[in-house]
Amino acid sequence: MSGPLLHRQVRPGSGSKKAVFNFNSIRFESFSGTRCLFGVISSRSFHSPVNTTIIITSLLELSSNTSHATAISSNRTRKTITSFSFQSPQLDTLTPKQKDQVSLYVDTLLQWNQRMNLTAVTEASEVMKRHVEDSLAIIPPIQSHYLSKCDSTCDRLNLVDVGSGAGLPGLIFAIACPGWNVTLLESMQKRCMFLEHAVGLIGLSNVEILCARAETVGQNHDSREMFDVAVARAVAEMRVLAEYCLPLVRVGGLFVAAKGYDPQEEVSSSKKAIQLMGASILAMCSVESHGPFGQRTAVVCLKDSPTPKKYPRNPGTPAKIPL
């Protein structure tokens, strides 16, 4: 992402809340009787103050609608979670508070999905099965391989979810593992707005949202090789993911890709790219999650040595010309 960022400041009042938005030297103020939100926005998004005001107003309306709908449908989604808890070993590990947080996330996701493309799934039960359970199922392979190959504890992992989209799996990780510090890396500004809203609504203090491209972050000194674990789910093929994710992982850390039933051919074709990034394939684990096309797989890679400085290449190149 290029251009300055627009940040949120909310000042409490007696009735309405006043949201003050600073964009370059332009100052915008908007009032809303409900929760105010904002995330990060590129300067490319706007061509005039009028367009900016329209977009901000639209977002505030969306926040109001989301909060109202969440209050109405929270009991319905909690019932969905309760029924799944007796059938799903992943959901059964969550505390009542964590289940409530998941419930709030599912409600918010489905409401925002009516306005923007966050997921193809439109039913709460399917969100639970195809997204929440699938995300939770990746945690055990991360924990077991980190403990056996990386460190004696994984209670305080510093993890980045590359191409987080609607917060899957990273936001679910942050709920299930509150001791982990989770960075949600997402290049699309609208999705970052959703993530900002969801994280605030759920009340998560262990999440950072980074609105940028993985290639740019991977060349940033503050982020390069700074994470214990990088994960990616439904982002790209393994050759591309290796270049997105492994430059962010410290030597001795893990890169974990969530894949489908039989990714053997895809994984085999990515060995060169993984080696070029300074890593090796550690394991392919079947996980306790069943997608529409069969059992899922977690591909686990170990970072053996530093990634050469020329990687990742310029934004867009890894996808256009895979290694």
C-alpha positions in Angstrom: 0.0 0.0 0.0 1.2 3.5 -0.8 0.3 6.9 0.6 -0.5 8.1 4.1 -2.7 6.4 6.5 -5.9 7.6 8.0 -6.4 6.8 11.6 -9.4 6.9 14.0 -9.8 9.0 17.1 -13.1 8.6 19.0 -14.0 11.2 21.6 -16.7 10.0 24.1 -19.8 12.3 24.6 -23.0 12.2 26.4 -25.3 11.3 23.5 -23.6 10.9 20.2 -19.9 10.1 19.5 -17.7 12.5 17.5 -15.3 10.8 15.2 -12.4 13.0 14.1 -10.6 12.0 10.9 -7.3 13.6 9.8 -6.3 13.0 6.2 -3.1 14.9 5.2 -4.0 18.5 6.0 -7.7 18.0 5.7 -9.8 17.5 8.8 -13.2 15.7 8.7 -15.7 15.4 11.5 -18.7 13.1 11.6 -21.3 12.3 14.3 -22.9 9.0 15.0 -25.2 7.9 17.8 -23.6 4.4 17.5 -20.1 3.0 17.4 -17.7 4.9 15.2 -15.2 3.0 13.2 -12.3 3.5 10.8 -9.3 1.6 9.7 -6.6 2.6 7.3 -7.0 4.1 3.9 -4.6 4.8 1.0 -4.5 8.3 -0.4 -5.3 6.7 -3.8 -8.9 6.1 -2.5 -9.9 9.7 -2.7 -9.9 12.4 -5.3 -11.8 15.1 -3.4 -13.1 16.0 0.1 -16.6 15.2 -1.1 -15.7 11.7 -2.0 -14.0 11.3 1.3 -17.0 12.5 3.2 -19.3 10.2 1.3 -17.1 7.2 2.1 -16.8 8.1 5.8 -20.5 8.5 6.0 -21.1 5.2 4.4 -18.7 3.5 6.8 -20.4 5.0 9.8 -23.8 3.8 8.5 -22.4 0.4 8.0 -21.1 0.3 11.5 -24.5 1.3 12.9 -26.3 -1.3 10.9 -23.7 -3.9 11.9 -24.1 -3.1 15.6 -27.8 -3.3 15.4 -27.9 -6.5 13.5 -25.4 -8.0 15.9 -27.6 -7.3 18.8 -30.6 -8.9 17.1 -28.9 -12.1 15.9 -26.4 -12.9 18.7 -28.6 -15.4 20.4 -29.1 -17.3 17.1 -25.4 -17.6 16.4 -24.7 -18.6 20.0 -27.1 -21.5 19.6 -25.3 -22.5 16.5 -22.0 -22.6 18.4 -23.6 -24.6 21.2 -24.9 -27.2 18.8 -21.5 -27.5 17.1 -19.6 -27.8 20.4 -20.8 -31.3 20.9 -19.7 -32.4 17.5 -16.5 -30.5 16.9 -13.3 -31.1 19.0 -12.0 -27.7 17.9 -14.9 -25.7 19.2 -15.1 -27.8 22.4 -11.6 -26.5 23.4 -12.9 -22.9 23.6 -14.0 -21.3 26.9 -17.5 -19.7 27.1 -16.0 -16.3 26.7 -14.1 -17.4 23.6 -17.3 -18.9 22.1 -19.1 -15.6 22.6 -16.2 -13.8 20.8 -16.5 -16.3 17.9 -20.2 -15.7 17.9 -19.7 -11.9 17.6 -17.2 -12.4 14.9 -19.5 -14.6 12.8 -22.4 -12.1 13.2 -20.2 -9.2 12.2 -18.7 -11.1 9.2 -22.1 -12.0 7.8 -23.4 -8.4 8.2 -20.4 -6.8 6.5 -20.5 -9.5 3.8 -23.8 -8.0 2.6 -21.9 -4.8 1.6 -18.5 -6.2 0.6 -17.0 -9.5 -0.6 -15.6 -11.1 2.5 -16.7 -14.7 2.0 -18.8 -16.8 -0.4 -20.4 -18.5 2.7 -23.7 -16.8 3.8 -25.0 -19.1 6.6 -23.7 -19.0 10.1 -23.4 -22.8 10.3 -21.3 -23.0 7.2 -19.1 -20.1 8.5 -18.5 -22.2 11.6 -17.7 -25.4 9.7 -15.8 -24.1 6.7 -14.0 -21.1 8.3 -13.9 -21.2 12.1 -13.4 -25.0 12.6 -10.9 -25.0 9.7 -8.9 -22.2 11.3 -8.9 -23.8 14.7 -7.7 -27.1 13.2 -4.4 -25.5 12.1 -3.4 -24.7 15.7 -2.4 -28.2 16.9 0.1 -28.7 14.0 1.6 -25.2 14.7 2.0 -26.0 18.4 3.4 -29.5 18.0 6.0 -28.7 15.4 7.0 -25.5 17.1 7.6 -27.3 20.4 9.5 -30.1 18.7 11.7 -28.0 16.3 11.7 -24.4 17.5 11.4 -23.8 21.2 10.3 -25.3 24.5 7.2 -23.2 24.7 4.7 -21.7 22.3 2.6 -19.7 24.8 3.8 -16.3 23.5 4.1 -16.8 19.7 4.6 -13.8 17.5 2.5 -14.8 14.4 1.7 -13.1 11.1 -1.4 -14.1 9.0 -0.4 -13.3 5.4 -3.3 -12.3 3.2 -5.7 -12.4 6.2 -8.8 -11.4 4.2 -11.7 -11.5 6.7 -9.3 -12.5 9.5 -9.0 -16.2 8.7 -7.2 -17.9 10.3 -5.4 -15.1 12.3 -8.3 -13.5 14.1 -9.6 -16.9 15.2 -6.1 -17.7 16.4 -6.1 -14.5 18.5 -9.4 -15.6 20.1 -8.3 -19.2 20.8 -4.7 -18.3 21.9 -4.9 -15.0 23.8 -1.2 -15.2 24.7 -0.2 -15.0 21.0 0.6 -11.7 19.4 -1.1 -11.9 16.0 -0.5 -9.5 13.0 -3.2 -9.6 10.3 -1.5 -8.6 7.1 -3.9 -7.6 4.4 -3.4 -5.4 1.3 -7.1 -4.5 0.6 -8.2 -1.4 2.5 -11.9 -2.3 2.7 -11.0 -5.6 4.4 -8.7 -3.8 6.8 -11.6 -1.6 7.8 -13.7 -4.8 8.6 -10.8 -6.2 10.6 -10.4 -3.0 12.5 -14.1 -3.0 13.4 -14.2 -6.7 14.3 -11.1 -6.6 16.5 -12.5 -3.5 18.4 -16.0 -5.0 18.7 -14.7 -8.4 20.0 -12.2 -6.6 22.4 -9.0 -8.2 21.3 -5.8 -6.6 22.6 -3.4 -9.1 21.0 -4.0 -8.1 17.4 -2.3 -5.7 15.0 -3.7 -4.9 11.6 -1.2 -4.1 8.9 -2.6 -2.8 5.6 0.2 -3.5 3.0 1.4 -6.0 0.5 3.5 -8.9 1.7 6.3 -8.1 -0.7 6.6 -4.6 0.7 6.5 -5.8 4.4 9.0 -8.5 3.6 11.6 -5.9 2.6 10.9 -3.7 5.6 13.6 -3.9 8.2 11.1 -3.7 11.1 9.2 -6.8 9.9 11.7 -8.9 8.0 12.5 -12.2 9.8 10.7 -10.9 12.9 8.0 -13.5 13.3 8.1 -16.9 15.0 5.4 -18.2 12.6 3.8 -17.1 9.3 0.5 -18.7 8.2 -1.5 -18.4 5.0 -4.9 -19.8 4.1 -6.6 -19.6 0.7 -4.2 -17.0 -0.6 -2.0 -18.5 -3.4 -0.1 -21.6 -4.5 2.9 -22.7 -2.5 5.6 -21.3 -4.8 4.0 -17.8 -4.4 3.3 -18.3 -0.7 6.9 -19.2 0.0 8.1 -15.8 -1.3 5.3 -14.0 0.5 5.7 -15.6 3.9 9.2 -17.0 4.5 11.0 -13.6 4.4 8.9 -12.6 7.4 9.9 -15.7 9.5 12.9 -15.7 11.8 15.6 -18.4 11.4 14.3 -21.3 13.4 10.7 -20.4 12.9 7.8 -21.9 10.9 5.8 -21.2 7.8 2.4 -23.1 7.8 0.2 -23.2 4.7 -3.4 -24.4 5.0 -4.2 -26.5 1.9 -6.8 -29.0 0.6 -7.0 -32.7 0.6 -4.1 -33.7 -1.6 -1.6 -30.9 -2.2 1.3 -33.2 -2.9 1.9 -32.1 -6.5 1.7 -28.4 -5.5 4.1 -28.9 -2.6 6.6 -30.9 -4.8 6.7 -28.1 -7.3 7.4 -25.5 -4.6 10.5 -27.2 -3.1 12.9 -25.0 -5.1 11.1 -21.8 -4.1 11.1 -22.9 -0.4 14.8 -23.7 -0.5 15.6 -20.3 -2.2 13.9 -18.6 0.8 16.2 -20.5 3.2 13.7 -23.1 4.4 12.8 -26.8 4.0 9.5 -28.8 4.1 9.1 -30.3 7.5 5.8 -32.1 7.3 2.4 -32.4 5.6 -0.2 -33.0 8.3 -3.8 -34.0 7.8 -5.9 -31.8 10.1 -9.2 -32.4 11.9 -11.2 -30.4 9.5 -13.2 -31.5 6.5 -13.8 -29.1 3.6 -16.2 -29.6 0.8 -13.6 -31.5 -1.2 -12.2 -33.8 1.5 -9.9 -33.6 4.5 -7.6 -30.6 4.8 -3.8 -30.5 5.1 -1.3 -28.2 6.9 2.0 -27.9 5.1 4.7 -27.0 7.7 8.1 -25.6 6.7 11.1 -24.8 8.9 13.2 -21.7 8.3 16.8 -23.0 8.3 18.8 -19.9 7.2 18.2 -16.2 6.3 16.3 -15.4 3.2 18.5 -13.7 0.5 18.0 -10.0 0.4 16.7 -10.0 -3.1 13.5 -11.7 -1.9 10.7 -11.0 -1.9 10.8 -9.4 -5.3 8.8 -6.3 -6.3 5.0 -6.3 -5.6 3.2 -8.5 -8.1 6.2 -10.3 -9.4 5.9 -13.5 -7.2 2.4 -14.1 -8.5 3.2 -13.3 -12.1 6.5 -15.2 -12.3 6.6 -17.9 -9.6 10.0 -19.2 -8.6 
